[in-house]
Amino acid sequence: MKLLSPCTDKCENKNGYCTGCLRSISEISEWKTLSFIEKLEIYKKIEKRRRLQLK
């Protein structure tokens, strides 16, 4: 199974995370080499960041 990149092509680094996809620079640059499980972990982090952003 393959996970698509959460990239939204709205790259802007704010507070260490892209404002479009909420990933760090290292998460973005390593995405293609990560395993399915590692990508799932990043998706979990993105959801946490999104919830914090909504507060």
PDBQT receptor file of N, H, CA, C and O in Angstrom, charges set to zero:
ATOM      1  N   MET A   1       0.835  -1.170   0.000  1.00  0.00    +0.000 N 
ATOM      2  CA  MET A   1       0.000   0.000   0.000  1.00  0.00    +0.000 C 
ATOM      3  C   MET A   1       0.888   1.245   0.000  1.00  0.00    +0.000 C 
ATOM      4  O   MET A   1       1.946   1.260   0.630  1.00  0.00    +0.000 OA
ATOM      5  N   LYS A   2       0.458   2.273  -0.699  1.00  0.00    +0.000 N 
ATOM      6  H   LYS A   2      -0.401   2.261  -1.211  1.00  0.00    +0.000 HD
ATOM      7  CA  LYS A   2       1.255   3.478  -0.832  1.00  0.00    +0.000 C 
ATOM      8  C   LYS A   2       0.513   4.672  -0.238  1.00  0.00    +0.000 C 
ATOM      9  O   LYS A   2      -0.688   4.838  -0.449  1.00  0.00    +0.000 OA
ATOM     10  N   LEU A   3       1.240   5.496   0.504  1.00  0.00    +0.000 N 
ATOM     11  H   LEU A   3       2.216   5.361   0.676  1.00  0.00    +0.000 HD
ATOM     12  CA  LEU A   3       0.658   6.725   1.050  1.00  0.00    +0.000 C 
ATOM     13  C   LEU A   3       1.095   7.900   0.189  1.00  0.00    +0.000 C 
ATOM     14  O   LEU A   3       2.280   8.048  -0.110  1.00  0.00    +0.000 OA
ATOM     15  N   LEU A   4       0.157   8.722  -0.205  1.00  0.00    +0.000 N 
ATOM     16  H   LEU A   4      -0.806   8.602   0.038  1.00  0.00    +0.000 HD
ATOM     17  CA  LEU A   4       0.479   9.904  -0.986  1.00  0.00    +0.000 C 
ATOM     18  C   LEU A   4       1.075  10.978  -0.089  1.00  0.00    +0.000 C 
ATOM     19  O   LEU A   4       0.797  11.037   1.109  1.00  0.00    +0.000 OA
ATOM     20  N   SER A   5       1.884  11.808  -0.683  1.00  0.00    +0.000 N 
ATOM     21  H   SER A   5       2.109  11.760  -1.656  1.00  0.00    +0.000 HD
ATOM     22  CA  SER A   5       2.464  12.923   0.043  1.00  0.00    +0.000 C 
ATOM     23  C   SER A   5       1.370  13.913   0.429  1.00  0.00    +0.000 C 
ATOM     24  O   SER A   5       0.460  14.170  -0.359  1.00  0.00    +0.000 OA
ATOM     25  N   PRO A   6       1.453  14.470   1.634  1.00  0.00    +0.000 N 
ATOM     26  CA  PRO A   6       0.464  15.464   2.053  1.00  0.00    +0.000 C 
ATOM     27  C   PRO A   6       0.740  16.858   1.481  1.00  0.00    +0.000 C 
ATOM     28  O   PRO A   6       0.085  17.826   1.866  1.00  0.00    +0.000 OA
ATOM     29  N   CYS A   7       1.695  16.962   0.576  1.00  0.00    +0.000 N 
ATOM     30  H   CYS A   7       2.228  16.176   0.263  1.00  0.00    +0.000 HD
ATOM     31  CA  CYS A   7       2.077  18.251  -0.007  1.00  0.00    +0.000 C 
ATOM     32  C   CYS A   7       0.876  18.938  -0.666  1.00  0.00    +0.000 C 
ATOM     33  O   CYS A   7       0.082  18.306  -1.362  1.00  0.00    +0.000 OA
ATOM     34  N   THR A   8       0.768  20.249  -0.427  1.00  0.00    +0.000 N 
ATOM     35  H   THR A   8       1.413  20.763   0.138  1.00  0.00    +0.000 HD
ATOM     36  CA  THR A   8      -0.315  21.040  -1.022  1.00  0.00    +0.000 C 
ATOM     37  C   THR A   8       0.219  22.112  -1.967  1.00  0.00    +0.000 C 
ATOM     38  O   THR A   8      -0.538  22.964  -2.431  1.00  0.00    +0.000 OA
ATOM     39  N   ASP A   9       1.518  22.074  -2.253  1.00  0.00    +0.000 N 
ATOM     40  H   ASP A   9       2.134  21.382  -1.876  1.00  0.00    +0.000 HD
ATOM     41  CA  ASP A   9       2.187  23.069  -3.112  1.00  0.00    +0.000 C 
ATOM     42  C   ASP A   9       2.007  24.496  -2.613  1.00  0.00    +0.000 C 
ATOM     43  O   ASP A   9       1.925  25.429  -3.412  1.00  0.00    +0.000 OA
ATOM     44  N   LYS A  10       1.946  24.665  -1.317  1.00  0.00    +0.000 N 
ATOM     45  H   LYS A  10       2.013  23.906  -0.669  1.00  0.00    +0.000 HD
ATOM     46  CA  LYS A  10       1.851  25.989  -0.696  1.00  0.00    +0.000 C 
ATOM     47  C   LYS A  10       2.998  26.124   0.301  1.00  0.00    +0.000 C 
ATOM     48  O   LYS A  10       2.792  26.443   1.472  1.00  0.00    +0.000 OA
ATOM     49  N   CYS A  11       4.188  25.878  -0.182  1.00  0.00    +0.000 N 
ATOM     50  H   CYS A  11       4.355  25.619  -1.133  1.00  0.00    +0.000 HD
ATOM     51  CA  CYS A  11       5.353  25.828   0.695  1.00  0.00    +0.000 C 
ATOM     52  C   CYS A  11       5.713  27.193   1.269  1.00  0.00    +0.000 C 
ATOM     53  O   CYS A  11       5.943  28.163   0.547  1.00  0.00    +0.000 OA
ATOM     54  N   GLU A  12       5.753  27.226   2.564  1.00  0.00    +0.000 N 
ATOM     55  H   GLU A  12       5.566  26.438   3.151  1.00  0.00    +0.000 HD
ATOM     56  CA  GLU A  12       6.212  28.393   3.309  1.00  0.00    +0.000 C 
ATOM     57  C   GLU A  12       6.610  27.884   4.679  1.00  0.00    +0.000 C 
ATOM     58  O   GLU A  12       5.811  27.257   5.375  1.00  0.00    +0.000 OA
ATOM     59  N   ASN A  13       7.831  28.152   5.057  1.00  0.00    +0.000 N 
ATOM     60  H   ASN A  13       8.479  28.661   4.491  1.00  0.00    +0.000 HD
ATOM     61  CA  ASN A  13       8.330  27.657   6.330  1.00  0.00    +0.000 C 
ATOM     62  C   ASN A  13       7.995  28.658   7.427  1.00  0.00    +0.000 C 
ATOM     63  O   ASN A  13       8.536  29.763   7.465  1.00  0.00    +0.000 OA
ATOM     64  N   LYS A  14       7.104  28.260   8.309  1.00  0.00    +0.000 N 
ATOM     65  H   LYS A  14       6.664  27.362   8.279  1.00  0.00    +0.000 HD
ATOM     66  CA  LYS A  14       6.715  29.116   9.424  1.00  0.00    +0.000 C 
ATOM     67  C   LYS A  14       6.805  28.285  10.700  1.00  0.00    +0.000 C 
ATOM     68  O   LYS A  14       6.181  27.229  10.809  1.00  0.00    +0.000 OA
ATOM     69  N   ASN A  15       7.579  28.765  11.650  1.00  0.00    +0.000 N 
ATOM     70  H   ASN A  15       8.086  29.622  11.560  1.00  0.00    +0.000 HD
ATOM     71  CA  ASN A  15       7.757  28.052  12.920  1.00  0.00    +0.000 C 
ATOM     72  C   ASN A  15       8.336  26.655  12.728  1.00  0.00    +0.000 C 
ATOM     73  O   ASN A  15       8.058  25.760  13.525  1.00  0.00    +0.000 OA
ATOM     74  N   GLY A  16       9.132  26.457  11.691  1.00  0.00    +0.000 N 
ATOM     75  H   GLY A  16       9.358  27.185  11.044  1.00  0.00    +0.000 HD
ATOM     76  CA  GLY A  16       9.774  25.169  11.466  1.00  0.00    +0.000 C 
ATOM     77  C   GLY A  16       8.962  24.166  10.677  1.00  0.00    +0.000 C 
ATOM     78  O   GLY A  16       9.422  23.052  10.428  1.00  0.00    +0.000 OA
ATOM     79  N   TYR A  17       7.747  24.550  10.275  1.00  0.00    +0.000 N 
ATOM     80  H   TYR A  17       7.373  25.455  10.477  1.00  0.00    +0.000 HD
ATOM     81  CA  TYR A  17       6.882  23.649   9.514  1.00  0.00    +0.000 C 
ATOM     82  C   TYR A  17       6.321  24.353   8.287  1.00  0.00    +0.000 C 
ATOM     83  O   TYR A  17       6.080  25.560   8.306  1.00  0.00    +0.000 OA
ATOM     84  N   CYS A  18       6.119  23.595   7.236  1.00  0.00    +0.000 N 
ATOM     85  H   CYS A  18       6.316  22.615   7.221  1.00  0.00    +0.000 HD
ATOM     86  CA  CYS A  18       5.479  24.120   6.037  1.00  0.00    +0.000 C 
ATOM     87  C   CYS A  18       4.035  24.483   6.390  1.00  0.00    +0.000 C 
ATOM     88  O   CYS A  18       3.337  23.696   7.030  1.00  0.00    +0.000 OA
ATOM     89  N   THR A  19       3.590  25.658   5.982  1.00  0.00    +0.000 N 
ATOM     90  H   THR A  19       4.157  26.298   5.462  1.00  0.00    +0.000 HD
ATOM     91  CA  THR A  19       2.220  26.064   6.301  1.00  0.00    +0.000 C 
ATOM     92  C   THR A  19       1.194  25.307   5.463  1.00  0.00    +0.000 C 
ATOM     93  O   THR A  19       0.015  25.269   5.816  1.00  0.00    +0.000 OA
ATOM     94  N   GLY A  20       1.628  24.709   4.363  1.00  0.00    +0.000 N 
ATOM     95  H   GLY A  20       2.585  24.740   4.076  1.00  0.00    +0.000 HD
ATOM     96  CA  GLY A  20       0.703  23.948   3.520  1.00  0.00    +0.000 C 
ATOM     97  C   GLY A  20       0.443  22.543   4.031  1.00  0.00    +0.000 C 
ATOM     98  O   GLY A  20      -0.708  22.146   4.212  1.00  0.00    +0.000 OA
ATOM     99  N   CYS A  21       1.519  21.785   4.266  1.00  0.00    +0.000 N 
ATOM    100  H   CYS A  21       2.454  22.108   4.120  1.00  0.00    +0.000 HD
ATOM    101  CA  CYS A  21       1.356  20.376   4.656  1.00  0.00    +0.000 C 
ATOM    102  C   CYS A  21       1.690  20.099   6.121  1.00  0.00    +0.000 C 
ATOM    103  O   CYS A  21       1.473  18.990   6.611  1.00  0.00    +0.000 OA
ATOM    104  N   LEU A  22       2.213  21.097   6.812  1.00  0.00    +0.000 N 
ATOM    105  H   LEU A  22       2.390  21.997   6.414  1.00  0.00    +0.000 HD
ATOM    106  CA  LEU A  22       2.561  20.985   8.237  1.00  0.00    +0.000 C 
ATOM    107  C   LEU A  22       3.661  19.964   8.523  1.00  0.00    +0.000 C 
ATOM    108  O   LEU A  22       3.708  19.374   9.603  1.00  0.00    +0.000 OA
ATOM    109  N   ARG A  23       4.544  19.763   7.544  1.00  0.00    +0.000 N 
ATOM    110  H   ARG A  23       4.506  20.243   6.667  1.00  0.00    +0.000 HD
ATOM    111  CA  ARG A  23       5.697  18.888   7.772  1.00  0.00    +0.000 C 
ATOM    112  C   ARG A  23       6.945  19.738   7.975  1.00  0.00    +0.000 C 
ATOM    113  O   ARG A  23       7.022  20.875   7.509  1.00  0.00    +0.000 OA
ATOM    114  N   SER A  24       7.921  19.170   8.678  1.00  0.00    +0.000 N 
ATOM    115  H   SER A  24       7.859  18.247   9.057  1.00  0.00    +0.000 HD
ATOM    116  CA  SER A  24       9.215  19.831   8.838  1.00  0.00    +0.000 C 
ATOM    117  C   SER A  24      10.018  19.643   7.550  1.00  0.00    +0.000 C 
ATOM    118  O   SER A  24       9.680  18.813   6.706  1.00  0.00    +0.000 OA
ATOM    119  N   ILE A  25      11.069  20.419   7.420  1.00  0.00    +0.000 N 
ATOM    120  H   ILE A  25      11.343  21.093   8.105  1.00  0.00    +0.000 HD
ATOM    121  CA  ILE A  25      11.928  20.303   6.237  1.00  0.00    +0.000 C 
ATOM    122  C   ILE A  25      12.486  18.884   6.124  1.00  0.00    +0.000 C 
ATOM    123  O   ILE A  25      12.532  18.331   5.025  1.00  0.00    +0.000 OA
ATOM    124  N   SER A  26      12.908  18.292   7.231  1.00  0.00    +0.000 N 
ATOM    125  H   SER A  26      12.871  18.742   8.123  1.00  0.00    +0.000 HD
ATOM    126  CA  SER A  26      13.455  16.929   7.172  1.00  0.00    +0.000 C 
ATOM    127  C   SER A  26      12.383  15.915   6.783  1.00  0.00    +0.000 C 
ATOM    128  O   SER A  26      12.664  14.977   6.037  1.00  0.00    +0.000 OA
ATOM    129  N   GLU A  27      11.163  16.090   7.276  1.00  0.00    +0.000 N 
ATOM    130  H   GLU A  27      10.934  16.852   7.883  1.00  0.00    +0.000 HD
ATOM    131  CA  GLU A  27      10.074  15.178   6.900  1.00  0.00    +0.000 C 
ATOM    132  C   GLU A  27       9.775  15.280   5.405  1.00  0.00    +0.000 C 
ATOM    133  O   GLU A  27       9.497  14.273   4.754  1.00  0.00    +0.000 OA
ATOM    134  N   ILE A  28       9.833  16.485   4.871  1.00  0.00    +0.000 N 
ATOM    135  H   ILE A  28      10.060  17.303   5.400  1.00  0.00    +0.000 HD
ATOM    136  CA  ILE A  28       9.589  16.687   3.439  1.00  0.00    +0.000 C 
ATOM    137  C   ILE A  28      10.703  16.049   2.617  1.00  0.00    +0.000 C 
ATOM    138  O   ILE A  28      10.435  15.315   1.666  1.00  0.00    +0.000 OA
ATOM    139  N   SER A  29      11.956  16.331   2.984  1.00  0.00    +0.000 N 
ATOM    140  H   SER A  29      12.174  16.927   3.757  1.00  0.00    +0.000 HD
ATOM    141  CA  SER A  29      13.080  15.839   2.184  1.00  0.00    +0.000 C 
ATOM    142  C   SER A  29      13.256  14.325   2.262  1.00  0.00    +0.000 C 
ATOM    143  O   SER A  29      13.764  13.720   1.317  1.00  0.00    +0.000 OA
ATOM    144  N   GLU A  30      12.850  13.705   3.359  1.00  0.00    +0.000 N 
ATOM    145  H   GLU A  30      12.438  14.196   4.127  1.00  0.00    +0.000 HD
ATOM    146  CA  GLU A  30      13.015  12.256   3.529  1.00  0.00    +0.000 C 
ATOM    147  C   GLU A  30      11.811  11.448   3.051  1.00  0.00    +0.000 C 
ATOM    148  O   GLU A  30      11.883  10.221   2.999  1.00  0.00    +0.000 OA
ATOM    149  N   TRP A  31      10.717  12.102   2.706  1.00  0.00    +0.000 N 
ATOM    150  H   TRP A  31      10.658  13.099   2.748  1.00  0.00    +0.000 HD
ATOM    151  CA  TRP A  31       9.446  11.431   2.413  1.00  0.00    +0.000 C 
ATOM    152  C   TRP A  31       9.593  10.252   1.453  1.00  0.00    +0.000 C 
ATOM    153  O   TRP A  31       9.052   9.177   1.714  1.00  0.00    +0.000 OA
ATOM    154  N   LYS A  32      10.307  10.434   0.361  1.00  0.00    +0.000 N 
ATOM    155  H   LYS A  32      10.746  11.308   0.149  1.00  0.00    +0.000 HD
ATOM    156  CA  LYS A  32      10.404   9.382  -0.665  1.00  0.00    +0.000 C 
ATOM    157  C   LYS A  32      11.138   8.137  -0.181  1.00  0.00    +0.000 C 
ATOM    158  O   LYS A  32      10.958   7.057  -0.743  1.00  0.00    +0.000 OA
ATOM    159  N   THR A  33      11.953   8.274   0.845  1.00  0.00    +0.000 N 
ATOM    160  H   THR A  33      12.100   9.151   1.302  1.00  0.00    +0.000 HD
ATOM    161  CA  THR A  33      12.734   7.130   1.327  1.00  0.00    +0.000 C 
ATOM    162  C   THR A  33      12.125   6.454   2.554  1.00  0.00    +0.000 C 
ATOM    163  O   THR A  33      12.629   5.428   3.012  1.00  0.00    +0.000 OA
ATOM    164  N   LEU A  34      11.052   7.020   3.082  1.00  0.00    +0.000 N 
ATOM    165  H   LEU A  34      10.643   7.853   2.710  1.00  0.00    +0.000 HD
ATOM    166  CA  LEU A  34      10.452   6.473   4.303  1.00  0.00    +0.000 C 
ATOM    167  C   LEU A  34       9.577   5.252   4.027  1.00  0.00    +0.000 C 
ATOM    168  O   LEU A  34       9.006   5.109   2.946  1.00  0.00    +0.000 OA
ATOM    169  N   SER A  35       9.488   4.396   5.008  1.00  0.00    +0.000 N 
ATOM    170  H   SER A  35       9.951   4.513   5.886  1.00  0.00    +0.000 HD
ATOM    171  CA  SER A  35       8.612   3.227   4.913  1.00  0.00    +0.000 C 
ATOM    172  C   SER A  35       7.161   3.660   5.117  1.00  0.00    +0.000 C 
ATOM    173  O   SER A  35       6.892   4.788   5.532  1.00  0.00    +0.000 OA
ATOM    174  N   PHE A  36       6.254   2.775   4.828  1.00  0.00    +0.000 N 
ATOM    175  H   PHE A  36       6.472   1.859   4.490  1.00  0.00    +0.000 HD
ATOM    176  CA  PHE A  36       4.827   3.032   5.017  1.00  0.00    +0.000 C 
ATOM    177  C   PHE A  36       4.536   3.417   6.468  1.00  0.00    +0.000 C 
ATOM    178  O   PHE A  36       3.804   4.372   6.726  1.00  0.00    +0.000 OA
ATOM    179  N   ILE A  37       5.103   2.682   7.396  1.00  0.00    +0.000 N 
ATOM    180  H   ILE A  37       5.698   1.906   7.185  1.00  0.00    +0.000 HD
ATOM    181  CA  ILE A  37       4.890   2.934   8.829  1.00  0.00    +0.000 C 
ATOM    182  C   ILE A  37       5.439   4.302   9.227  1.00  0.00    +0.000 C 
ATOM    183  O   ILE A  37       4.800   5.030   9.986  1.00  0.00    +0.000 OA
ATOM    184  N   GLU A  38       6.612   4.652   8.721  1.00  0.00    +0.000 N 
ATOM    185  H   GLU A  38       7.131   4.060   8.104  1.00  0.00    +0.000 HD
ATOM    186  CA  GLU A  38       7.195   5.957   9.036  1.00  0.00    +0.000 C 
ATOM    187  C   GLU A  38       6.325   7.094   8.494  1.00  0.00    +0.000 C 
ATOM    188  O   GLU A  38       6.171   8.130   9.141  1.00  0.00    +0.000 OA
ATOM    189  N   LYS A  39       5.768   6.891   7.318  1.00  0.00    +0.000 N 
ATOM    190  H   LYS A  39       5.894   6.050   6.793  1.00  0.00    +0.000 HD
ATOM    191  CA  LYS A  39       4.871   7.901   6.741  1.00  0.00    +0.000 C 
ATOM    192  C   LYS A  39       3.595   8.032   7.570  1.00  0.00    +0.000 C 
ATOM    193  O   LYS A  39       3.086   9.136   7.762  1.00  0.00    +0.000 OA
ATOM    194  N   LEU A  40       3.086   6.915   8.056  1.00  0.00    +0.000 N 
ATOM    195  H   LEU A  40       3.499   6.018   7.900  1.00  0.00    +0.000 HD
ATOM    196  CA  LEU A  40       1.909   6.966   8.938  1.00  0.00    +0.000 C 
ATOM    197  C   LEU A  40       2.201   7.779  10.196  1.00  0.00    +0.000 C 
ATOM    198  O   LEU A  40       1.355   8.543  10.661  1.00  0.00    +0.000 OA
ATOM    199  N   GLU A  41       3.391   7.611  10.734  1.00  0.00    +0.000 N 
ATOM    200  H   GLU A  41       4.079   6.991  10.356  1.00  0.00    +0.000 HD
ATOM    201  CA  GLU A  41       3.778   8.368  11.925  1.00  0.00    +0.000 C 
ATOM    202  C   GLU A  41       3.808   9.863  11.631  1.00  0.00    +0.000 C 
ATOM    203  O   GLU A  41       3.412  10.668  12.475  1.00  0.00    +0.000 OA
ATOM    204  N   ILE A  42       4.268  10.237  10.454  1.00  0.00    +0.000 N 
ATOM    205  H   ILE A  42       4.589   9.583   9.769  1.00  0.00    +0.000 HD
ATOM    206  CA  ILE A  42       4.274  11.653  10.077  1.00  0.00    +0.000 C 
ATOM    207  C   ILE A  42       2.852  12.161   9.934  1.00  0.00    +0.000 C 
ATOM    208  O   ILE A  42       2.552  13.279  10.352  1.00  0.00    +0.000 OA
ATOM    209  N   TYR A  43       1.975  11.366   9.353  1.00  0.00    +0.000 N 
ATOM    210  H   TYR A  43       2.219  10.458   9.013  1.00  0.00    +0.000 HD
ATOM    211  CA  TYR A  43       0.569  11.770   9.251  1.00  0.00    +0.000 C 
ATOM    212  C   TYR A  43      -0.037  12.011  10.636  1.00  0.00    +0.000 C 
ATOM    213  O   TYR A  43      -0.836  12.930  10.813  1.00  0.00    +0.000 OA
ATOM    214  N   LYS A  44       0.342  11.188  11.614  1.00  0.00    +0.000 N 
ATOM    215  H   LYS A  44       0.991  10.441  11.470  1.00  0.00    +0.000 HD
ATOM    216  CA  LYS A  44      -0.143  11.388  12.987  1.00  0.00    +0.000 C 
ATOM    217  C   LYS A  44       0.362  12.716  13.545  1.00  0.00    +0.000 C 
ATOM    218  O   LYS A  44      -0.383  13.444  14.202  1.00  0.00    +0.000 OA
ATOM    219  N   LYS A  45       1.634  13.029  13.278  1.00  0.00    +0.000 N 
ATOM    220  H   LYS A  45       2.238  12.438  12.744  1.00  0.00    +0.000 HD
ATOM    221  CA  LYS A  45       2.204  14.298  13.726  1.00  0.00    +0.000 C 
ATOM    222  C   LYS A  45       1.498  15.475  13.061  1.00  0.00    +0.000 C 
ATOM    223  O   LYS A  45       1.238  16.493  13.701  1.00  0.00    +0.000 OA
ATOM    224  N   ILE A  46       1.191  15.329  11.776  1.00  0.00    +0.000 N 
ATOM    225  H   ILE A  46       1.402  14.502  11.256  1.00  0.00    +0.000 HD
ATOM    226  CA  ILE A  46       0.492  16.390  11.042  1.00  0.00    +0.000 C 
ATOM    227  C   ILE A  46      -0.864  16.664  11.682  1.00  0.00    +0.000 C 
ATOM    228  O   ILE A  46      -1.254  17.820  11.845  1.00  0.00    +0.000 OA
ATOM    229  N   GLU A  47      -1.576  15.610  12.041  1.00  0.00    +0.000 N 
ATOM    230  H   GLU A  47      -1.259  14.671  11.908  1.00  0.00    +0.000 HD
ATOM    231  CA  GLU A  47      -2.893  15.786  12.669  1.00  0.00    +0.000 C 
ATOM    232  C   GLU A  47      -2.778  16.517  14.007  1.00  0.00    +0.000 C 
ATOM    233  O   GLU A  47      -3.606  17.371  14.322  1.00  0.00    +0.000 OA
ATOM    234  N   LYS A  48      -1.752  16.180  14.793  1.00  0.00    +0.000 N 
ATOM    235  H   LYS A  48      -1.080  15.486  14.537  1.00  0.00    +0.000 HD
ATOM    236  CA  LYS A  48      -1.533  16.874  16.062  1.00  0.00    +0.000 C 
ATOM    237  C   LYS A  48      -1.237  18.349  15.816  1.00  0.00    +0.000 C 
ATOM    238  O   LYS A  48      -1.767  19.217  16.509  1.00  0.00    +0.000 OA
ATOM    239  N   ARG A  49      -0.391  18.629  14.833  1.00  0.00    +0.000 N 
ATOM    240  H   ARG A  49       0.040  17.924  14.270  1.00  0.00    +0.000 HD
ATOM    241  CA  ARG A  49      -0.047  20.019  14.512  1.00  0.00    +0.000 C 
ATOM    242  C   ARG A  49      -1.273  20.783  14.021  1.00  0.00    +0.000 C 
ATOM    243  O   ARG A  49      -1.455  21.954  14.354  1.00  0.00    +0.000 OA
ATOM    244  N   ARG A  50      -2.103  20.125  13.237  1.00  0.00    +0.000 N 
ATOM    245  H   ARG A  50      -1.955  19.174  12.966  1.00  0.00    +0.000 HD
ATOM    246  CA  ARG A  50      -3.318  20.766  12.725  1.00  0.00    +0.000 C 
ATOM    247  C   ARG A  50      -4.269  21.123  13.877  1.00  0.00    +0.000 C 
ATOM    248  O   ARG A  50      -4.852  22.208  13.900  1.00  0.00    +0.000 OA
ATOM    249  N   ARG A  51      -4.414  20.200  14.824  1.00  0.00    +0.000 N 
ATOM    250  H   ARG A  51      -3.941  19.320  14.805  1.00  0.00    +0.000 HD
ATOM    251  CA  ARG A  51      -5.280  20.471  15.983  1.00  0.00    +0.000 C 
ATOM    252  C   ARG A  51      -4.752  21.638  16.810  1.00  0.00    +0.000 C 
ATOM    253  O   ARG A  51      -5.526  22.475  17.273  1.00  0.00    +0.000 OA
ATOM    254  N   LEU A  52      -3.439  21.693  16.995  1.00  0.00    +0.000 N 
ATOM    255  H   LEU A  52      -2.810  21.013  16.619  1.00  0.00    +0.000 HD
ATOM    256  CA  LEU A  52      -2.843  22.794  17.749  1.00  0.00    +0.000 C 
ATOM    257  C   LEU A  52      -3.026  24.121  17.018  1.00  0.00    +0.000 C 
ATOM    258  O   LEU A  52      -3.215  25.165  17.642  1.00  0.00    +0.000 OA
ATOM    259  N   GLN A  53      -2.969  24.066  15.707  1.00  0.00    +0.000 N 
ATOM    260  H   GLN A  53      -2.816  23.218  15.201  1.00  0.00    +0.000 HD
ATOM    261  CA  GLN A  53      -3.128  25.258  14.882  1.00  0.00    +0.000 C 
ATOM    262  C   GLN A  53      -4.547  25.823  14.988  1.00  0.00    +0.000 C 
ATOM    263  O   GLN A  53      -4.742  27.035  14.892  1.00  0.00    +0.000 OA
ATOM    264  N   LEU A  54      -5.526  24.957  15.183  1.00  0.00    +0.000 N 
ATOM    265  H   LEU A  54      -5.368  23.972  15.261  1.00  0.00    +0.000 HD
ATOM    266  CA  LEU A  54      -6.922  25.381  15.254  1.00  0.00    +0.000 C 
ATOM    267  C   LEU A  54      -7.285  26.006  16.601  1.00  0.00    +0.000 C 
ATOM    268  O   LEU A  54      -8.330  26.645  16.727  1.00  0.00    +0.000 OA
ATOM    269  N   LYS A  55      -6.434  25.826  17.595  1.00  0.00    +0.000 N 
ATOM    270  H   LYS A  55      -5.585  25.307  17.492  1.00  0.00    +0.000 HD
ATOM    271  CA  LYS A  55      -6.725  26.375  18.936  1.00  0.00    +0.000 C 
ATOM    272  C   LYS A  55      -6.518  27.868  18.971  1.00  0.00    +0.000 C 
ATOM    273  O   LYS A  55      -6.715  28.495  20.012  1.00  0.00    +0.000 OA
TER     274      LYS A  55
